[in-house]
Amino acid sequence: MADLTLFHNPRCSTSRHAYDQVAGGDADVVEYLKMPLDRGQLLALIAKLEDPPADLVRKDAFFKQQGLDADRYTTPEAVADLLVEHPRLMQRPVLVRGDRAIIGRPKERVADFLA
């Protein structure tokens, strides 16, 4: 098992940037849309996240089309439940190393995290 895990969406340019930063290194790359995380995995990820749990949720057009209210998705439990139901709403990329995790936005955060 690698020291670093990247939760990746290859269709996202920011996620591809993070992938390029870890390519060739010892990293596990998880395409979370092909292999969605379950509730327990999401709660474990959120517990390591240096960002607020709400930041793990993409508030994009799909979020709005579902009639969702961002104020309802601020706790780890609510965020995990939402992302189990709608994995595509998970912000990307997410990098995990040991007991730390970050959302790789803006792109510059990735290099700082890897340093």
C-alpha positions as CSV (number, residue, x, y, z in Angstrom):
1,M,0.0,0.0,0.0
2,A,1.3,3.4,-1.0
3,D,2.0,6.3,1.4
4,L,-0.2,8.6,-0.7
5,T,-3.7,8.2,-2.0
6,L,-5.2,10.4,-4.7
7,F,-9.0,10.4,-5.1
8,H,-9.1,11.3,-8.8
9,N,-11.5,12.1,-11.6
10,P,-9.7,11.9,-15.0
11,R,-12.2,14.2,-16.6
12,C,-11.3,17.1,-14.3
13,S,-8.3,19.2,-15.2
14,T,-7.5,20.1,-11.6
15,S,-7.5,16.4,-10.8
16,R,-5.3,15.6,-13.8
17,H,-2.9,18.2,-12.5
18,A,-2.7,16.4,-9.2
19,Y,-2.3,13.1,-10.9
20,D,0.6,14.5,-13.0
21,Q,2.2,15.7,-9.7
22,V,2.1,12.2,-8.2
23,A,2.7,10.1,-11.4
24,G,5.8,8.0,-11.1
25,G,5.7,8.1,-7.4
26,D,4.4,5.7,-4.8
27,A,0.7,6.6,-4.9
28,D,-2.6,4.7,-4.9
29,V,-4.9,6.4,-7.4
30,V,-8.6,5.8,-6.8
31,E,-11.1,6.8,-9.5
32,Y,-13.9,7.4,-7.0
33,L,-16.6,7.5,-9.6
34,K,-15.7,3.9,-10.7
35,M,-15.2,2.8,-7.1
36,P,-17.3,5.0,-4.9
37,L,-16.5,5.3,-1.2
38,D,-19.0,3.9,1.3
39,R,-20.2,5.9,4.3
40,G,-17.5,4.5,6.7
41,Q,-14.7,5.3,4.2
42,L,-16.1,8.8,3.7
43,L,-16.3,9.5,7.4
44,A,-12.7,8.3,7.8
45,L,-11.6,10.6,5.0
46,I,-13.5,13.6,6.4
47,A,-11.9,12.9,9.8
48,K,-8.4,13.4,8.2
49,L,-9.5,16.4,6.1
50,E,-7.8,19.7,6.9
51,D,-10.7,21.5,5.2
52,P,-14.2,21.8,6.6
53,P,-16.5,18.8,5.7
54,A,-18.7,21.1,3.6
55,D,-15.8,21.8,1.3
56,L,-15.8,18.2,0.2
57,V,-19.2,18.8,-1.6
58,R,-19.2,20.3,-5.1
59,K,-21.9,22.9,-5.3
60,D,-22.2,22.7,-9.1
61,A,-25.1,22.7,-11.5
62,F,-25.9,19.0,-10.6
63,F,-26.1,20.0,-6.9
64,K,-28.5,22.8,-7.8
65,Q,-30.6,20.5,-10.1
66,Q,-31.1,18.1,-7.2
67,G,-32.6,21.0,-5.2
68,L,-30.0,20.6,-2.5
69,D,-29.3,23.3,0.1
70,A,-25.6,23.8,1.0
71,D,-26.6,24.7,4.6
72,R,-27.8,21.1,5.1
73,Y,-24.4,19.6,4.3
74,T,-21.9,20.9,6.9
75,T,-21.5,18.0,9.3
76,P,-19.4,14.9,8.5
77,E,-22.4,12.7,8.7
78,A,-24.6,14.8,6.3
79,V,-21.7,15.1,3.8
80,A,-21.0,11.3,3.9
81,D,-24.7,10.5,3.4
82,L,-24.9,12.9,0.4
83,L,-21.7,11.6,-1.2
84,V,-22.9,8.0,-0.8
85,E,-26.0,8.9,-2.7
86,H,-24.3,11.2,-5.2
87,P,-20.5,10.3,-5.6
88,R,-20.2,12.8,-8.4
89,L,-20.6,15.6,-5.9
90,M,-17.3,14.8,-4.2
91,Q,-14.8,17.6,-4.7
92,R,-11.6,16.6,-6.5
93,P,-8.9,15.9,-6.2
94,V,-8.4,14.7,-2.7
95,L,-5.0,13.7,-1.4
96,V,-4.4,11.6,1.7
97,R,-1.1,10.9,3.4
98,G,-1.1,9.3,6.8
99,D,-3.6,11.1,9.0
100,R,-3.8,14.2,6.8
101,A,-6.0,14.9,3.8
102,I,-6.6,17.9,1.6
103,I,-8.7,19.0,-1.3
104,G,-6.3,19.9,-4.0
105,R,-7.9,23.2,-4.9
106,P,-6.4,25.5,-5.8
107,K,-3.8,23.5,-7.7
108,E,-0.9,25.0,-5.7
109,R,-2.1,23.2,-2.6
110,V,-1.0,19.9,-4.1
111,A,2.7,20.8,-4.3
112,D,2.7,22.1,-0.8
113,F,1.0,18.9,0.5
114,L,3.5,16.7,-1.3
115,A,6.6,18.7,-0.1
